[in-house]
Structures are given as C-alpha cells and as structure tokens.
Amino acid sequence: MILDDEVDILAKNKPNQQGKYVISPDAPVLPSLASYCECELVVKDNGSTAVFYGKQLPEEIHWAEYDIDLSMLTLVTWSGKVMGLGMKIHKPFRKYLRTAQEIALIHMDETDTVVSIYPAKLVVRHIGF
C-alpha cells in the first residue's frame, strides 16, 4: 500500500525500460483480443453477431458489452476482468450490433477448424453523448 506522503505528484514520470505501457499483473484489465491473437468481428443485418479468434483465451468470458457512444466492444470474464476487442467497430456494423442480444465467441485453430463456440450475453449501452 502506498501512503499519501510517499507520492510525489510533481515528480517526473519514469518511462519503463522497454518504452511501452505494461499492464500490471494484478490489474482487472487484460490485453485486447486483437493484440492477443488474430480475431474478426462479424455482424449480420439481423443482429446475429460473432467474434472469431485464433488462440485460447486467458480466462473464460461471462458476457460482452457494446458501448454505442464509444463504439467499443468489451468482453468480461467470470473473474470480472475486462478484455477489449482492440479494433474499431466500423459504422456499417453499428446499427446492427445495437440490436444484438447475444454474441457467439468462436475459437478457431490454425487450420480454421472450430475448436469451441460460446454464446455470451451482449449488454448494449447507450447514454447518448
């Protein structure tokens, strides 16, 4: 635990050795799916939605959230950690994704064979910024 008198808010930030941001191992945020493995979002005009991905996920997904205002899709694990999709939700997908209630998470192997399919509930948020 860091005490208030140990924090110097005027001190210069020290960049880490590699010069890139590193997520703390105990942070409730996982690296984005797109940075973790190859993935693709598919949305049909009837709202059917799927994410295809090519590597076993670090944790099982409980549900997904689509934020209309930010155009972001986030996966939430059973332990409460979040994993962003890591790619932009393009405009043509948005109007159909907003009607979806479920998203199929489809794990594919290197030969494009389906390893597993998990239907996750999709929570759609829209505040209206």
Phi, psi and omega in degrees: 000134180262127179275157182303321183286351177269352183260124177252100185289345180263356180290149177291142175291139178259115178294148179289170188298324183275349179077017176226159183291136179237128179280130179300142181301333181262008179288148180278019181238127176265158174302153182299154180299318181296331177276341182275321182197172175292137179209161181211137176260132178235129179228126177265164182293347177267005179093353176299131187227142177214150170240121175263135180217154191251016181210143178304130181288151181294334177215156178287143182271136178266309177208174178234154178232132174246118178263109182297317183297322182262354184054047182237139174248128182233136176261138181243127183276170179295336179271358178095000178283152181245147179223111178290156176295321176086014175216156183289140172272108184289151187310315181301333180282330193300315184292333178273325179295327181294341180265351183289147177243348183213153178227131179273123176261111189244111179273124180246145175271185185292345176261014181063030174265138180291125177268314180203156175230128178234118176276116180252144175295144179245120177263125181253123179250137176211108179270327176097042179299000000 
